[in-house]
Amino acid sequence: MSTALQEALSLGAAAFLVGLSGAMAPGPYLTVTITRTLRQGRLSAFLMLVGHAALEGALLIGFAFGLQRFLTKPTVAAVLAVLGGIVLLWMGFGLFRGAYTGSIRLETDADAGAALPRFGPVLHGAVMSLSSPYWTLWWATIGVKLAADGLAIGPIGVAAFFIGHQLADLVWYSAVIGAVSAGKRVLSDRVYRIVIGACAIFLLYLGARFALEPLL
């Protein structure tokens, strides 16, 4: 196996775990996904993921290949590493604290009577992503950092980052949509908090590694 492929697989795995941590955290996107599943079925909820992925794909192409020379400069890469590390540490600490104290809970009883927009689920998925400050912060720091790492590897690295990140959303939301449509809870709160805690520890490790990377 070539070095580039090994690095791409490692980056894809990191993107998957970081993405899974974000996908599993409770938020508006999860609530809307559950609402769509209850009111309009599984296909409608999955189409939201299509809109979400299309938006992120366009964004990745835009700033990765459009800003390739800028992102691969050593100084820029160092700044992105520190900023991405700080955000990961912040995310990891918040998730770990929530898992430890029990303040994070998996709510799968979204209000099925909540109003849904008149436009379709694909556009809805993109709009929900754009309207989230957390999503914007993630892509402005961690997303750019991982994209820069992918560019350093080559096109296969960028592809590995994108696939790993989208696979995290697909795995988690497939479980949510399937469980909600079957009228079952996805996980017990205890198991959910354990998984979130494990993801948080990984984020803390990765955040520390990113932040210290320019000094090593």
C-alpha positions in Angstrom: 0.0 0.0 0.0 1.4 3.4 -1.0 2.2 6.1 1.6 -0.4 8.4 0.0 -3.1 5.8 0.3 -2.2 5.1 3.9 -2.3 8.8 4.8 -5.6 9.2 2.9 -7.2 6.2 4.8 -6.0 7.7 8.1 -7.4 11.1 7.2 -10.7 9.4 6.2 -10.9 7.6 9.5 -10.3 10.8 11.4 -12.9 12.7 9.3 -15.4 9.9 10.1 -14.8 10.0 13.9 -14.9 13.8 14.0 -18.0 13.9 11.8 -19.7 11.2 13.9 -19.1 13.3 17.1 -20.8 16.2 15.4 -23.6 14.2 13.9 -24.5 12.5 17.2 -24.7 15.8 19.2 -28.3 16.9 19.7 -29.4 19.9 17.6 -31.9 21.3 15.2 -30.9 19.1 12.3 -31.6 16.0 14.3 -35.0 17.3 15.4 -36.0 18.2 11.8 -34.8 14.8 10.6 -37.0 13.0 13.1 -40.0 15.3 12.3 -39.6 14.5 8.6 -39.3 10.8 9.2 -42.5 10.9 11.3 -44.5 13.0 8.9 -43.2 12.2 5.5 -41.3 9.0 5.8 -37.8 7.7 5.6 -37.1 8.8 2.0 -37.8 12.5 2.8 -35.4 12.4 5.7 -32.7 10.7 3.6 -33.1 13.3 0.9 -32.2 16.0 3.5 -28.8 14.2 3.8 -28.5 14.6 0.0 -28.9 18.3 0.3 -26.5 18.5 3.2 -23.8 16.5 1.3 -24.3 18.5 -1.9 -23.7 21.8 0.0 -20.6 20.4 1.7 -19.3 19.0 -1.6 -19.7 22.3 -3.3 -18.0 24.1 -0.4 -15.1 21.6 -0.3 -14.5 22.0 -4.1 -14.7 25.8 -3.8 -12.3 26.4 -1.0 -10.1 23.3 -1.3 -9.2 23.5 -5.0 -10.0 27.2 -5.4 -7.7 28.2 -2.5 -5.2 25.3 -2.9 -2.1 27.5 -3.1 -3.2 29.5 -0.1 -4.2 26.6 2.1 -1.0 24.7 1.5 1.3 27.5 2.6 3.2 26.5 5.8 2.2 29.6 7.8 -1.5 29.2 6.8 -1.4 25.4 7.6 0.1 26.2 11.1 -2.6 28.8 11.9 -5.4 26.4 10.7 -3.9 23.6 12.8 -4.0 25.8 16.0 -7.5 27.1 15.3 -8.8 23.7 14.4 -7.2 22.3 17.5 -8.8 24.9 19.7 -12.3 24.3 18.3 -11.9 20.5 18.7 -10.8 20.9 22.3 -13.8 23.1 22.9 -16.1 20.6 21.3 -14.5 17.7 23.1 -14.7 19.3 26.5 -18.3 20.3 26.0 -19.4 16.8 24.8 -17.4 15.1 27.6 -18.9 17.3 30.3 -22.4 16.8 28.9 -21.9 13.0 28.8 -20.4 12.9 32.3 -23.1 15.1 33.9 -26.0 13.6 31.9 -27.0 16.9 30.4 -26.8 15.4 26.9 -29.7 13.2 26.1 -31.0 11.7 22.9 -34.4 13.1 22.2 -36.3 11.1 19.6 -39.8 12.4 20.4 -39.7 15.5 18.2 -43.0 17.3 17.7 -44.5 15.6 14.6 -46.8 18.6 14.2 -44.0 21.1 13.7 -44.3 23.1 10.5 -42.1 22.0 7.6 -41.1 24.4 4.8 -42.9 24.2 1.5 -39.7 23.5 -0.4 -38.4 20.0 -0.8 -36.2 18.0 1.6 -33.0 18.3 -0.4 -33.1 22.1 -0.2 -34.3 21.8 3.4 -31.2 19.8 4.3 -28.9 22.5 2.8 -30.8 25.3 4.4 -30.7 23.7 7.8 -26.9 23.3 7.5 -26.4 26.9 6.4 -28.5 28.2 9.2 -26.5 26.5 11.9 -23.7 28.6 13.5 -22.1 25.4 14.6 -21.8 24.2 11.0 -20.3 27.4 9.9 -17.7 27.4 12.7 -16.9 23.7 12.0 -16.2 24.3 8.4 -14.3 27.6 9.0 -11.8 25.9 11.3 -11.8 22.1 11.5 -13.2 21.6 7.9 -10.6 23.8 6.4 -7.8 22.2 8.4 -8.8 18.7 7.3 -9.2 19.8 3.7 -5.7 21.3 3.8 -4.4 17.9 5.1 -6.2 16.3 2.2 -4.7 18.7 -0.3 -1.2 17.9 1.1 -1.9 14.2 0.2 -3.5 14.9 -3.1 -6.9 14.5 -4.7 -7.2 11.0 -3.0 -6.8 12.8 0.3 -9.5 15.3 -0.3 -11.8 12.5 -1.5 -11.0 10.4 1.7 -11.9 13.4 3.9 -15.2 14.0 2.1 -16.2 10.4 2.0 -15.3 9.8 5.7 -17.2 12.9 6.8 -20.3 12.0 4.8 -20.2 8.4 5.9 -20.4 9.6 9.5 -23.7 11.4 8.8 -25.1 8.5 6.8 -24.3 5.9 9.5 -25.8 7.9 12.4 -28.8 9.3 10.6 -29.6 5.9 9.0 -29.8 4.5 12.5 -32.0 7.4 13.7 -34.3 7.3 10.7 -34.7 3.5 10.8 -35.4 3.5 14.6 -37.9 6.4 14.5 -39.8 4.9 11.5 -40.0 1.6 13.5 -41.2 3.4 16.6 -38.2 2.5 18.7 -35.5 4.3 20.6 -32.1 4.4 18.9 -30.1 4.0 22.1 -30.6 4.1 25.8 -29.4 7.4 27.3 -26.7 5.5 29.2 -25.2 3.9 26.1 -25.6 7.2 24.1 -23.7 9.1 26.7 -20.9 6.4 26.7 -20.6 6.7 23.0 -20.6 10.5 23.1 -17.9 10.4 25.9 -15.7 8.1 23.8 -16.1 10.5 20.8 -15.3 13.4 23.1 -12.0 11.8 24.3 -11.0 11.3 20.6 -11.8 15.0 19.9 -9.7 16.1 22.9 -6.8 13.9 21.6 -7.1 15.2 18.1 -7.5 18.8 19.2 -4.3 18.6 21.3 -2.4 17.0 18.4 -3.6 19.7 16.0 -2.8 22.6 18.3 0.7 21.3 19.1 1.4 20.2 15.5 3.1 23.5 14.5 5.5 23.3 17.5 6.6 19.7 16.8 
